[in-house]
Amino acid sequence: MVEKKKSGSVRSSKKKPRVGTATAVPSSRRTALTQLRWLAHARSGDKGDTANVGLIALEPEYYPILEREVTAPRVARHFKGMATGVERFELPNLNALNFLLHGALDGGGTISLKTDAQGKVYSTALLRMEIPVPAALARRLSKVRR
């Protein structure tokens, strides 16, 4: 069906599926963005000029998602301008990842003028990062949040 817009141009009234919607992507590959706080808890601290952030899956089934999606480059983008480099270490027996955020503490706790010279807030900041998760899991997690 074709309809005429007021401006005189012609457009189709059939909606084309957008990438990421149910009609464009097979159900097995649909994802939704979810904050890490619904999948993990975190702890952070300092070692000199480096913030150390541990990310621990809340359920063992979440660990493969964290391992796949929470990469060093993605964490570096999340903390852009706050760290000079990011290293990631995998701890599968603990269902955890550990990140070192180099240069994040402006010299470290004893000489830094930062409000958070020990890097305690980095864990909370990491938990606000969004990652794609399977849509079914996102729906399940959204029921828990209510």
C-alpha positions in Angstrom: 0.0 0.0 0.0 1.3 3.5 -0.9 0.1 6.7 0.7 0.9 10.3 0.0 2.4 12.4 2.7 1.2 16.0 3.1 4.5 17.3 1.6 3.7 15.6 -1.6 6.3 12.8 -1.3 5.3 9.2 -1.6 6.2 6.6 1.0 5.2 3.0 1.7 2.9 2.4 4.7 4.4 -1.0 5.2 7.0 -0.8 8.0 10.4 -2.3 7.3 11.9 -4.3 10.1 14.7 -2.6 12.0 17.8 -4.5 12.9 17.5 -5.7 16.5 13.7 -6.1 16.4 12.0 -9.5 16.6 11.1 -9.5 12.9 14.7 -8.8 11.7 16.8 -11.1 14.0 16.3 -14.8 14.6 15.0 -15.4 18.2 18.2 -17.3 19.1 20.3 -14.2 18.5 18.1 -11.4 19.9 19.8 -9.4 22.7 19.1 -6.6 25.0 21.4 -4.3 26.8 21.6 -4.9 30.6 23.7 -3.3 33.2 26.4 -5.6 34.8 24.8 -5.0 38.2 22.1 -7.5 37.3 24.6 -10.2 36.5 27.5 -9.6 38.9 28.8 -8.0 42.0 32.2 -6.2 42.2 34.9 -5.1 44.6 37.7 -2.6 44.0 40.7 -1.2 45.6 44.1 0.2 45.0 47.7 -0.9 44.5 49.8 2.2 43.9 48.6 4.0 40.8 46.4 1.0 39.7 42.8 0.3 40.6 42.0 -3.3 40.9 38.4 -4.3 40.1 37.0 -7.8 40.6 33.8 -8.7 38.8 32.1 -11.9 40.2 29.1 -13.5 38.5 26.0 -13.7 40.6 25.2 -17.1 39.1 27.5 -19.6 37.4 25.4 -19.4 34.3 26.3 -15.7 33.9 30.1 -16.2 33.9 30.3 -17.2 30.1 28.4 -14.0 29.3 30.8 -11.9 31.4 33.8 -13.7 29.9 32.5 -13.0 26.3 31.2 -9.5 26.7 33.3 -7.8 29.4 36.6 -7.5 27.5 39.6 -5.3 28.3 38.9 -3.0 25.3 35.2 -2.6 26.3 36.2 -1.8 29.9 38.9 0.6 28.6 36.2 2.4 26.5 33.9 2.5 29.6 36.7 4.2 31.6 38.0 6.3 28.8 40.1 9.2 30.1 40.2 7.7 33.6 42.8 5.0 33.0 45.9 4.7 30.8 45.5 0.9 30.2 43.4 -2.0 31.2 44.4 -5.6 31.8 42.0 -8.5 32.3 42.5 -11.7 34.2 40.1 -14.7 34.1 39.3 -16.7 37.2 36.9 -19.4 35.9 37.1 -21.4 39.1 35.6 -18.4 40.9 33.3 -17.3 38.1 35.1 -14.0 38.1 37.1 -11.6 36.1 39.8 -9.2 37.5 40.7 -5.9 35.9 43.7 -3.7 36.5 43.0 -0.1 35.6 46.5 1.4 35.2 47.1 5.1 35.9 43.6 5.4 37.3 44.6 6.7 40.7 46.6 9.8 39.9 49.7 8.5 41.6 48.1 6.4 44.3 46.4 6.8 47.7 49.2 8.6 49.6 50.0 11.3 47.0 46.7 11.6 45.0 44.4 14.5 45.4 41.5 12.5 44.0 38.4 12.2 46.2 38.6 8.4 45.7 42.3 7.9 45.9 41.9 4.2 46.8 39.6 3.5 43.8 36.7 2.1 45.7 34.1 3.6 43.4 35.4 1.9 40.3 33.5 -1.3 41.2 30.2 0.6 41.2 31.1 2.4 38.0 31.9 -0.9 36.2 28.5 -2.4 37.3 26.8 0.5 35.4 28.4 -0.7 32.2 25.8 -2.2 29.8 26.4 -5.4 27.8 24.3 -7.3 25.4 22.6 -10.4 26.9 20.2 -12.9 25.4 16.7 -11.3 25.3 15.2 -14.1 27.3 17.7 -13.5 30.1 17.0 -9.8 30.0 13.3 -10.4 30.4 13.9 -12.8 33.4 16.2 -10.2 35.0 13.7 -7.4 34.5 11.1 -9.5 36.5 13.6 -9.7 39.4 14.1 -5.9 39.4 10.4 -5.1 40.0 
